[in-house]
Amino acid sequence: MRIALINSKEDVAGVNIRDHLLALLAGSGRWPLADHHTLTFHEIDGRLIYLDRIDEEVDADIIIFISRHSSAQPTPALTVHVTGNYGAADLGGEPGALAPAAPAWMHAILRNLAARAPEGYRVSYEVTHHGPTALATPSLFVEIGSTPTEWADPAAGRAVAESILTATPGETINLIGFGGTHYAMRQTAIALSSRGAFGHIVPTRQAGALSPGLIRRMQEASRSVAAYIDRKSLPTDEGGQIERILSDAGILLLSESEIGEASSLDWATYLRVRSLAEEIAPGSRIRIHGLAGKGTPVSVQIIPDLIKETVKSDKIGFLDALDELPVIHITKGSTEILSTFISFESESSRLASDITTLCVKLLLICEDAVIDGDHLVLRKVRFDPEKARRLGVPRGPLFAMLAGGKAVEIKGQTITPDAVQATSVKRIHIPGLERYI
């Protein structure tokens, strides 16, 4: 791949980064960017934000602009972003135009910056906000901010140079983002903890003016497979409007947790998993546990009563234990965990046995349970309010005391908890139960 690195002679930060890039390349170290790609350096007069159609002059597959970042709030910062304008072109480029993004490269460099930033420097994406826009070649800005002190800081220049030279983009989940401040903190956190790689990001202050056409251009310019909305940063009506536009356009919307979980799977496999879950229970949600990589997803059915009773008995313990298994569980509504799970075809037989074993062990630990042949027998004792009323106990605090295992006194008579209890027995048939003990 041919990579062009462009800076302005007038930009102290750009010169700082360029000098460190050249010095590092001239040294004895090995750098992945130089080992695997062809690098060219270009130093221009004037400001980078006005370099529309610069890709017609440089022969490159990716353009990395190295530059300064200015801010009214002088916070030391290292940032990455792609260029474009959602509205007017006040800082170069064309109105309403978006340059092609390089999400995987921005993701790789951002993560490197986070690992190498000098103490006191904030690392983040920036939202899309300036030119150039008239480019056919994917590009990104890597910047030092936010005052002349940081622009000339040799530690910052070296950190950025090393972050660029060690960039090795991997398989990412390319996203477009909505909401947040100029520094896109939620999107940054997602990228640093997952394979979620953002292209164009629109801040809260401009989200209300988005149109279906502009959102489609964001997706196309970012080569995104999904979108993320920072809901807490947006008014409810604006967030809802964006969600409707995404739905109408057929653009998948992922939450932060879904991006994190999807990062463990090959993307095509993740889409097949979502499709299978929709077939099993329309409108359901999935949670990925220990399943990773790629494979053929299949459904795995567990005895419904066994799952129901296990979840009632120890939901947290059950879900924590699933994290150790190659499985996805499905929920319907806000809390209901279905008895149909998803795994890879190669894991399905063993998984059915492992989940059944897990449930049996949890119930034997947490409940009054015994084994009777191929049946797991659960004996449950509960507070019976009807018995309490018949013994003259008024509804209220005394009910709570009896339910909590404490005796109460009514008109000189002591009512013990066992006097107001009812016992139920449930038998769950588990063929070959002895295998799971």
ZAMARGU-4260 file (C-alpha; in steps of 0.2 Angstrom, whole numbers, plus 5000, padded with zeros to 4 digits):
<rodrens>
0) 5000/5000/5000 | 5006/5018/4996 | 5005/5030/5010 | 5007/5048/5009 | 5011/5059/5024
5) 5008/5077/5022 | 5012/5092/5032 | 5013/5111/5031 | 5029/5120/5032 | 5019/5133/5042
10) 5013/5121/5055 | 5024/5119/5070 | 5016/5102/5075 | 5016/5095/5058 | 5035/5099/5056
15) 5038/5092/5074 | 5029/5075/5069 | 5038/5074/5052 | 5055/5077/5059 | 5052/5063/5072
20) 5046/5051/5058 | 5061/5054/5047 | 5073/5052/5062 | 5065/5036/5067 | 5065/5029/5050
25) 5083/5034/5048 | 5088/5024/5064 | 5091/5006/5067 | 5073/5001/5072 | 5061/4992/5062
30) 5044/5000/5059 | 5028/4990/5053 | 5022/5005/5042 | 5039/5006/5033 | 5041/4987/5032
35) 5024/4983/5024 | 5020/4999/5014 | 5028/5012/5003 | 5029/5029/5012 | 5031/5046/5003
40) 5033/5063/5012 | 5025/5079/5006 | 5028/5096/5013 | 5017/5110/5007 | 5014/5129/5009
45) 4998/5135/5017 | 4985/5126/5027 | 4981/5108/5025 | 4962/5111/5027 | 4962/5119/5010
50) 4970/5104/5001 | 4955/5099/4990 | 4960/5087/4977 | 4978/5085/4984 | 4976/5066/4980
55) 4977/5071/4961 | 4995/5076/4965 | 5001/5063/4976 | 5001/5044/4971 | 4994/5036/4987
60) 4981/5023/4993 | 4980/5032/5010 | 4984/5050/5015 | 4989/5054/5033 | 4989/5073/5037
65) 5000/5077/5051 | 4995/5093/5059 | 4991/5104/5074 | 4975/5105/5084 | 4969/5122/5090
70) 4956/5124/5104 | 4949/5138/5115 | 4952/5126/5129 | 4971/5123/5129 | 4971/5105/5134
75) 4986/5095/5129 | 4979/5082/5116 | 4983/5070/5103 | 4968/5067/5091 | 4963/5058/5075
80) 4949/5062/5063 | 4942/5062/5046 | 4937/5078/5037 | 4921/5085/5031 | 4907/5097/5033
85) 4889/5094/5039 | 4884/5111/5035 | 4894/5127/5030 | 4912/5126/5025 | 4919/5138/5037
90) 4936/5129/5038 | 4940/5123/5021 | 4931/5110/5009 | 4914/5111/5002 | 4897/5113/5011
95) 4889/5097/5016 | 4903/5086/5009 | 4912/5072/5017 | 4929/5065/5013 | 4932/5046/5012
100) 4937/5039/5029 | 4950/5026/5034 | 4942/5019/5050 | 4954/5005/5052 | 4969/5016/5051
105) 4961/5029/5063 | 4957/5015/5075 | 4975/5008/5075 | 4983/5025/5077 | 4971/5030/5090
110) 4975/5015/5101 | 4994/5017/5098 | 4992/5035/5104 | 4983/5030/5120 | 4998/5018/5123
115) 5011/5031/5120 | 5004/5048/5125 | 5015/5058/5136 | 5008/5061/5154 | 4995/5074/5154
120) 4989/5072/5136 | 4971/5067/5132 | 4969/5055/5117 | 4953/5055/5107 | 4944/5056/5091
125) 4938/5072/5085 | 4921/5074/5076 | 4921/5078/5057 | 4923/5097/5056 | 4934/5104/5042
130) 4941/5102/5025 | 4948/5096/5014 | 4933/5087/5007 | 4936/5085/4988 | 4946/5069/4990
135) 4944/5052/4982 | 4957/5044/4992 | 4954/5039/5010 | 4963/5050/5023 | 4964/5055/5041
140) 4972/5069/5052 | 4983/5065/5066 | 4986/5080/5077 | 4995/5088/5092 | 4985/5100/5102
145) 4981/5113/5108 | 4994/5127/5110 | 5011/5131/5103 | 5019/5123/5119 | 5012/5106/5114
150) 5014/5108/5095 | 5033/5110/5098 | 5034/5097/5112 | 5047/5084/5106 | 5038/5070/5117
155) 5022/5073/5109 | 5030/5073/5091 | 5039/5057/5095 | 5023/5049/5102 | 5013/5053/5087
160) 5027/5047/5075 | 5029/5031/5084 | 5010/5028/5084 | 5009/5031/5065 | 5024/5020/5061
165) 5018/5005/5072 | 5000/5006/5065 | 4994/4989/5059 | 4976/4990/5056 | 4966/4974/5060
170) 4949/4968/5056 | 4937/4981/5062 | 4919/4984/5064 | 4917/5001/5054 | 4905/5013/5062
175) 4897/5030/5060 | 4894/5039/5076 | 4881/5052/5083 | 4881/5063/5098 | 4894/5069/5110
180) 4906/5084/5111 | 4919/5089/5099 | 4931/5076/5106 | 4918/5061/5104 | 4923/5053/5121
185) 4910/5039/5120 | 4916/5034/5103 | 4934/5035/5109 | 4931/5024/5123 | 4922/5011/5112
190) 4937/5011/5100 | 4949/5009/5114 | 4940/4994/5121 | 4934/4985/5105 | 4935/4982/5087
195) 4923/4997/5084 | 4931/5009/5072 | 4923/5025/5068 | 4923/5035/5052 | 4912/5050/5052
200) 4906/5056/5069 | 4893/5070/5071 | 4892/5080/5087 | 4876/5084/5097 | 4876/5102/5091
205) 4874/5097/5073 | 4864/5081/5075 | 4847/5090/5074 | 4850/5096/5056 | 4855/5078/5049
210) 4845/5072/5034 | 4843/5054/5027 | 4854/5059/5012 | 4868/5066/5023 | 4867/5050/5035
215) 4869/5039/5019 | 4884/5049/5014 | 4892/5047/5031 | 4889/5028/5029 | 4896/5027/5012
220) 4911/5038/5015 | 4915/5028/5031 | 4912/5011/5023 | 4902/5007/5039 | 4893/4992/5043
225) 4883/4999/5058 | 4880/5015/5068 | 4881/5020/5086 | 4871/5033/5095 | 4877/5041/5111
230) 4859/5043/5117 | 4864/5051/5134 | 4871/5066/5124 | 4856/5069/5113 | 4838/5075/5116
235) 4826/5061/5115 | 4817/5068/5099 | 4834/5070/5090 | 4840/5052/5095 | 4823/5045/5089
240) 4824/5054/5073 | 4841/5048/5069 | 4836/5030/5074 | 4821/5031/5062 | 4832/5037/5048
245) 4845/5023/5051 | 4830/5010/5051 | 4823/5016/5035 | 4840/5016/5027 | 4843/4998/5033
250) 4858/5003/5043 | 4861/4992/5058 | 4861/5001/5075 | 4872/4994/5089 | 4873/4999/5107
255) 4890/5000/5116 | 4888/4983/5124 | 4884/4975/5107 | 4899/4983/5099 | 4910/4976/5113
260) 4902/4958/5112 | 4902/4958/5093 | 4921/4961/5093 | 4924/4943/5098 | 4916/4936/5082
265) 4919/4937/5064 | 4907/4950/5057 | 4899/4939/5045 | 4896/4926/5059 | 4889/4940/5070
270) 4876/4944/5057 | 4871/4926/5055 | 4870/4925/5074 | 4858/4940/5074 | 4848/4933/5060
275) 4846/4916/5069 | 4841/4924/5085 | 4827/4934/5076 | 4821/4917/5069 | 4820/4910/5086
280) 4812/4924/5094 | 4807/4940/5084 | 4812/4956/5093 | 4824/4947/5105 | 4841/4953/5110
285) 4857/4942/5112 | 4871/4942/5124 | 4888/4934/5118 | 4897/4925/5132 | 4913/4914/5128
290) 4909/4912/5109 | 4923/4919/5098 | 4929/4918/5080 | 4920/4911/5066 | 4908/4896/5063
295) 4891/4891/5059 | 4879/4896/5072 | 4865/4884/5077 | 4852/4884/5091 | 4854/4873/5106
300) 4838/4869/5116 | 4839/4866/5135 | 4825/4859/5145 | 4814/4875/5148 | 4809/4871/5166
305) 4828/4868/5170 | 4833/4886/5164 | 4818/4894/5172 | 4821/4887/5189 | 4840/4890/5188
310) 4837/4908/5183 | 4825/4911/5197 | 4837/4903/5209 | 4854/4911/5204 | 4853/4922/5189
315) 4869/4931/5192 | 4879/4915/5195 | 4871/4907/5180 | 4876/4921/5168 | 4893/4923/5176
320) 4896/4904/5173 | 4890/4906/5155 | 4905/4918/5152 | 4916/4902/5152 | 4906/4893/5139
325) 4905/4896/5120 | 4887/4902/5120 | 4875/4916/5117 | 4860/4918/5127 | 4844/4926/5120
330) 4832/4937/5130 | 4814/4942/5126 | 4807/4957/5134 | 4818/4966/5147 | 4823/4951/5158
335) 4817/4934/5151 | 4831/4922/5147 | 4825/4909/5134 | 4829/4891/5135 | 4836/4891/5117
340) 4854/4896/5116 | 4866/4899/5101 | 4883/4891/5098 | 4893/4885/5084 | 4888/4868/5076
345) 4905/4861/5081 | 4901/4865/5099 | 4883/4862/5101 | 4882/4844/5108 | 4895/4848/5121
350) 4887/4864/5125 | 4870/4856/5129 | 4878/4845/5141 | 4888/4859/5149 | 4873/4870/5152
355) 4863/4856/5159 | 4877/4851/5171 | 4878/4869/5176 | 4860/4871/5180 | 4859/4855/5190
360) 4874/4859/5200 | 4867/4877/5204 | 4850/4870/5209 | 4858/4857/5220 | 4868/4870/5229
365) 4855/4884/5230 | 4839/4875/5232 | 4831/4860/5242 | 4834/4848/5228 | 4836/4829/5227
370) 4839/4817/5213 | 4826/4804/5210 | 4831/4793/5195 | 4829/4804/5180 | 4821/4818/5189
375) 4827/4833/5198 | 4815/4836/5212 | 4814/4854/5219 | 4805/4857/5236 | 4801/4875/5239
380) 4794/4882/5255 | 4786/4899/5254 | 4776/4911/5265 | 4757/4908/5262 | 4747/4925/5265
385) 4731/4915/5266 | 4737/4904/5280 | 4743/4920/5289 | 4726/4929/5287 | 4716/4913/5294
390) 4727/4914/5310 | 4722/4933/5312 | 4738/4941/5306 | 4735/4958/5298 | 4743/4962/5281
395) 4758/4973/5283 | 4774/4973/5293 | 4769/4957/5302 | 4767/4948/5285 | 4785/4954/5281
400) 4792/4947/5298 | 4784/4930/5295 | 4790/4930/5277 | 4807/4934/5284 | 4807/4919/5296
405) 4803/4928/5312 | 4789/4924/5324 | 4775/4936/5328 | 4763/4938/5342 | 4744/4941/5340
410) 4733/4943/5355 | 4745/4933/5366 | 4747/4919/5353 | 4764/4916/5345 | 4763/4913/5326
415) 4779/4904/5320 | 4785/4905/5302 | 4782/4887/5299 | 4763/4889/5303 | 4761/4900/5288
420) 4771/4891/5275 | 4766/4881/5260 | 4777/4868/5252 | 4777/4865/5233 | 4786/4851/5224
425) 4792/4852/5206 | 4799/4838/5196 | 4810/4841/5181 | 4813/4826/5170 | 4831/4826/5164
430) 4835/4810/5153 | 4851/4803/5159 | 4852/4814/5174 | 4866/4804/5182 | 4878/4811/5168
435) 4876/4828/5174 | 4879/4826/5193
</rodrens>
